[in-house]
Amino acid sequence: MVFSSNLFLFAFLPFFLLFYFLVPVRFRNPSLFLVSTLFYFWGSGPAVLWLLACVVLNYYGGLWISASSERRASVILAVVVALDLALLLYFKYFNFFSNQASVLLGWFDISWQTGWQVALPLGISFFTFKAISYVVEIYRQVEKPAQKILDFGAYLTLFPQLIAGPIARYSEISRELEQRSPNLALSYRGLHRFALGLGKKVLMANTLGRVADRTFAMGAGELTTPLAWLGMLCYSFQIYYDFSGYSDMAIGIGNFLGFHFPENFNQPYRSRNLAEFWRRWHLTLSNWFRDFLFIPLEYKMARWWQLSAPSSGRWRRFWARKWNGGRGAAWRTLANLLVVFSLCGLWHGAAWSFVIWGAFHGFCLAVELVLKKRLKWQASGVAGTLFTFLLVSLGWVFFRSENLAAALFYLKALFGFQPPVKGFQFFPFRYYLENDVLFYLVCAGFFAWLPTEKFQQREFWKRPAGVALAGAVSLILIVFSAVVISSSGFNPFIYFRF
């Protein structure tokens, strides 16, 4: 069941909210756990058993870690994290590694097939990372473990963010799990946020995705250079508005329930360099890789559980000392960037195209870091923003393509290295750039680069007229989106497959 469906909008969500606010306060976490489990069962069926197993494993693992000595707790943490990763590796990467092993053995004329394929449960990448962050935070003594398994179950299975994030850490919402106070003002803000997300997905992402799907499916003799650029541009905006739309809807539903989920996007296409882009794009995932992988690698795994966030003075001093204290330390950082982003790409999908996408970002970030630290230069201004957008869009080609060969074919078409299309073209360029596509493409660029924080900070939005205008816009977006949904087919979110 997707958020952008009439079944969810006019059946599941209103009946759930009615049920949620009618039950006594002490039963809200159990009811949230129950409904979230049923929500997941609706989309994944028997795979819900793995989700429940993850709840049990990490709940009791957190309790044992908290009650154990440091040495014993480290062993328990290693076992729990290993089991979490084993679950993720089996379901997400078994088919990939099996196929790669078959290809490798084929070079030696050895025929080998496993005989079965593993189905990927929805959202396993997201709830696995939430579970790992929970036990690591308990181990680092950032947060105390949940005392009730139903409270922890409600956290891990929260249906607004279960399938595609944001990856909220337990420490960020633990107080609200224990006691939260939904109110009319927070619900009104949630309605507005939900409506914006729905509009992003249904109106912008789906419309632009129509062109992206057509162009990325074209073969030799069909894909011209102008069409390739149009498709890449449409996909760049599609994935942003699709994923940020889901995040907005999840945050909005969280507001209805009394939660304040972390932000996941901050207008990433306004970034002046790639480092800034990753401080604005998929923030919860970027922060997860930073805190639980990159920093431990930088400290060479030495007492990594005691490290603070990178914003702390300790981290800044360490970073400055590492770059100013010798070339060897700097090269280790560049290698760590490449490793972390390659794993980030592999997290997104079990294919070489995703690995290349992550390695591409890691390499570009390493180059940026060298230019900044050694030559004291960093991209900035409008030119930096446009160049960063171009780099990110070129990376999306690997992300969107079915395989590495398809990505290379598309890149050749982008830069005119494909043979020219000969003969009569039945569908010219203007056929793909329909009026609604052109309209939403202009809107997508406008809102992607518009400095919205200046408008949000104005006092007008706190006045009755501003509140009424926001409510009217929300209502229009919901009604118009519902009409569009009714006339279209199934429209799942891009990140559902991760």
N, C-alpha and C positions, 0 to 999 in steps of 0.2 A: 504494500500500500504506500503510494507516494503522496507527499504533501500536496502536490499540484494535481489533485484529482477530485472530482466532485464527491466521490465516496468519502474521502478524508475531510473535505471542507464542510460538507453538509450532513454527514452522518457520524463519523468517528469522533471528530474533534468536539462538536457541540455536546454529544452525549457523554463523552469522557469528562468534559469540564463540569457538566451538571452532576455527574456521579462524584467527581473529585471534591467539589465544594459541599456536597451533601453529607459525605462521610465525616465522622468526628476527626478532629485534628490529629489525634494519636494514631489513627489508622491511615493517614494520607501516604506515608512512605510505603507501607504494605500494599495499599491499593495502586500506587504508582508502579511498584515492582510487578504486581500482577498484570496490570494493563500493558506495561512495556513488554513483558514476556509474551503476552498474547499478540501484541503488535508484531513482534519479531517472528513468532510462529506463523502468522499470516503470510509473511513473505518468504520464510526459509523452511518451514515445516519441521522435520525431525532435527535439523541443525540447531534448534533451540537447546537441545541437550548439551551441546558443546558450550553454549553460552552459560548455561546453568553450572556446568562443571567448572568453568572459568571463575564464576562467582564463588563457589565453594573453595576452590584451590587458593585463591588470593585472599579471601576473607580469613581463613584459618592460617594461611601463611603469614599474613600481617600480624595476627595475634601472637603467633609463635616467635616471630622476629622481635616484637616489642617486649616479650617476656624472657628473652634469652640474653646470654652474655654476648659481647661483641664478636668473639670468634665463632661461636655457635650461630649467631644471627647471620653472619656472612655466608655460612654454609647453607642455611635455610633459604636466604635470599637467592643464592646461586641456583639452588634446586628449583625454586618457584619460577624464577625468570626463565630458566632452561625449559621448564614444562610449558610455560606460556609461549615461548618462541618455537618449541617443537610443534605445538598446535598450529601456529601460524605457518611454519615452514611446510608442514605436511599438506595442509589444505590449499595453500596459495602457490607453493613452488614444486610440489611433487610432479605434476605433469610437465613442468618446464625442465626440471633436472632429468627426468626420465627421457624426454625427447632429446636433450643434449647428450645424454649418455648413449642413446641409441645411435646418434649421428657419429659420435666419437668412436664407438666400437665398429661402426660401419667402415671407417677408414682402414681397419685391420681385417675386413671381410668377416666380421663377427655379427651375426644377426641376433638382436635381443629386443624383445618387447615385453612390457610389464603385463599387458592384457587388461588393464583397467584404467579408468580416468576418474579423478577426484573432483567432485563438484565443490565450487567455492562458496562458503556461506556468506551471506550479506554482512558487510560491515566488520569482518573479522580483523582487519588491519586496525580499525579504530578502537574497538573495545579491548583488543590485546594491548595496545599502547597505553590505554587508560589503566588497565590492570597492572602493567609493569610500573608505571609512574606511581601508582598507589603503594606497592610494596617497597619501592626504592625510597619514597618519601618517609615511610615508616622507619626504614633502616637508617636514613639520615637524620631521623628525629625532627623532621620538619612538621610532622603531624602525628597525632595519636591515632591508633587504629579504631575503626568503627566497632562499637560494642554490640551491635545487633546485626545479624546477617541480613535481615530485611532492609535495614538502612543502607548497608553496603550494596546489596542487590539493586536497590533503587538507584544508587549512584551509577553503577556499572551498566545498567540496562535502560537508563533514561531514554525513552523512545524519541524525544526530539533530536538527540545527538547520537543515537546508537548506530545509525547506518552510515553517516558521513560527517560526523563531528559537529561542532568544534570538540577537540580533545581536551575537555575540562579536567583538570587535576582535582583530586579529592580535597586538597588543601584550599582550593579556590571556592568550593561550595560546601565544605563540611559544616560550617556554621548554619547555613541555610537548610541543610539536610536535617539538622537537629531542631531548628526553629526558624520558620519563615512566615512572613505576614503578607500574603497577597492582598492587594488593595486596588481600588478603582483607578488611581493614577497610574500605577504600574501596569495594570491590565490594558489601559488605554494606550500606553506607550508600546506595549506588546502587540496590540492590534495594528498600530501604525507600522511597526517593524515587520510584522508578518505580511502585511499587505505590500510593502515595498519589495520584500523578497519574492512574493508570489508574482508580482509584476515583472521583476527582473527575469525570473525563470520562464514564465509563460509567454510574455510579450517579446522580450528582447532575445533571450538565449535560444528559445525554440525557433524563432523566425530566422535568426542568423545561422543557426545550426542546419537549417534546411539547405542553405547554399554550401556550407562547409562539407556536409555529407555528400553532396553531388560532386564537388570538385575533387575531394580526396578519393572518390570512387572512380574517377576517370582514368583511362589508360592511355597508352601511346597513341598519338594521332588525334586525341580529343582535347588534352589539357594544354591550353595556350599559356603563355607567360602572364598576360593580364588576368586570366581566370585563376591562375595559381596564386597570384597576389591577392585577389579578391577572396579566395577561399581561406588563405592564411589569415587575413585580416578578420574575416567573419569568425573563424575558429578562436582567434585570440580573444575576441569579445565574448564569444559564446561561453567558453570555459570560465571566464571571469564572472559573468553574470549568472551562469548556471550554479557555480559553487558558492559564490557570495550570496546568491539568492537563497540557497538552501540554508546557509549559515544565518542569514537574517530571519528566516522563518523559524529556525530552531531557537534562536535567541528570543524571538517574539513569543513562542509557545512557553519558553522558560519563564518569561515575565508573567504570563498568565498564572503559572504555578507558584510564583514567588521567588524564582531563581534569577540570579544575574550571571549568565554564562559569559565567559571571556570573549572578547572580540576576535574575529578570525581574519578580517580584511580591513585595510586602511588605504583605499584607493592606490593599489600597487602600481598602476600604470603612470602615476605621477612621479615615480622614482627617477632620480637623476643618475643612478648607477645600480648595478646588480646587488651590491651589499644592501642598499636601501630597499630595493625590491623585495628581498627576503626578510626585511623587517616589516614589510607591509602585506606580503602574500602568505596566506595559510599560516597565520601567526602561531597557532597552537602547535602545529606540526614542526615549524621552524624552531620554536622554543624547546620542543621535546628533543629534537636531534641535538640542539646546542647543549642543553643541560645534562642529557643522559648519554651522549656519545662524543661530541666534539670536545667538551671540556675535559672529560676523563682521558681522552687521547692526548690532549695537550699536556696534562699533568702526568702522562705515562702511567695512568691507573693508580697513582700513589695516593692513598687515603682520599679517594675521590668522593666518598659519601659525605665528607665534611665540607665540601666546596659550596660556596654561595653562588648566587646567580651572577652572570657576567657583568651586571650593572654595579656590582660591589667594588669598593676600592681595592680589595685584594686581587680580584681578577684583572683590573686595569693595570695594577703594578706588575703583575705576572706577565701580562701581554706586552707591556712596554719593555720589560727586562728581556723577554725572549727575543724581541725583534732588534733591540739595541745591543744585545750581548753576544751576538755571533751569527754567522751565516748558516751554520748547521741547524740551529734552533728554528730559524726562519723557514728553511726547506722542509723541516718536519711539519710545520704548520701548513705549508702548501700541500704536502702529501696528505695530511689529515683532512683538509678541505675536499680533496679529490675523493678520498675514501668515503667520507660522510655523505657527500652528494651523490656518489654512485649508489650507495646503499639507499639513499632517499629515493632515487629513481627506481631501484629494484622494489622498494616498498610500494610504489605506485602500481607496479605491474610486473608479472613474470615474463618478461620479454627483453631481448637485447636492445630494442628501441628505447625502452624506459631507462635502461642502464646508461645508454649513450646520452640520453637527455639529461640525466643527473650528472654524468661526468662532464658534459658540456658546460653546465652551470658551475660545477666545481672548478674547472679549468679557467673559465672567465673570471670567477671570483679570485682565484689565485693570481691571475695577471693584474687585476685591479689592486689587490693587496700589495703586490710588488711595486706597482707604480705609485701607490700612496705612501708606502713606508720608505722606499729607496729613493724615488725621484720627487717625492712631495707633490704629486699631481693626482687630481681626482676629477672625473667628469662632473659637470655641473651645468646649470642653466637649461634653457630650452633644448640646446643641442644634445646635452647629456640625457635628457628625458626621451627625446626621439630616438637616439642611438640605443638606449636601454630597451625601449619598446621594440625596436627592430631585433635586437639580440634575443629577447624573450620570445618574440613571435617566431623567429627561426627555430628556437628550441621546441616550440609547440608542434612543429612539423614532425619531429621524432615522437612526440607524445601522442599525436593523433593518428599517425600512420599505423597500419596493421602490422607491419614488420619493417626491418631495417632496409630491405630492398625498396619497399614502397616509399620510405622516407627519402632515400637517395634519389629516386626517380622524381619525387616532387621538388626537391631542392634544385635538381637540374632544370626542371621546367621554370622555376622561379627566376633563374638567372639566364634563361635562354639557351641552355645547352642541349635541349631536346631538338630533334629535327622539326622544322616548321610544319604546321598543319596544312596539308595541301587539299585542294578541292573545295567544294561548296560546303560551308558550315550551316547546317540546318538550324542550329540554335546559336545565335550571335551572343556577344558579351551582354548586351542589354537584356536578353532573355533571363539571365540569371540575376541581374541587378534589378529586380522588380521594385515597384514603387514602395511597397511596405518594407522591403529589405533596405532600400536606400534610406527611408525615414528612420528605421531603428538603428541603422549603422551610424547615422549622424547623431542620434540621441545617445547611442552607446559611447561614442567618442566624447560628446559634450559632458556627460555625467561622469565619465572615467577621469577626465582631467579638470573638472570643475572643482575649485577649492570649497567643498561643502562645509568645512568646519566654520568658515566665516559666517555662513548663513545660519548654522545651528546655534551659534553663540549669540545671535541677536535676540534682544528682549522681545521682539514681536512674537516669537514662537511660544513665549510664556504667557502671553496675554490671551484673553478669551477668543479674540478674532483669530489668532494664530492657531490655537488649539482646535477651533472649529474648522479652520481650513485644512489642517492636517487630517482631521477626522473625515472630511468630505473627500479628500484625495484618496484616503485609505478605502473608503466605501466604493468609490469609482473603480479603483484598481481591482478590488475583489470581484465586483460584479462583471467588469469587462473581462477579467481573466477567466471567470467561470464560464462566460459565453464562449470564449476561445477554446477552453478545455472541452466543452460540450461538442464543439465542431471538429475537434482533432482527435487523434488516437492516443495510444499509450505514450507518455513522455517522461521516462525515468531520468533521474539526475545522472550526470556524467560520473560522479564519484561513487555511485552505488556499486560499480564494478571493482572498487578497490577495497 
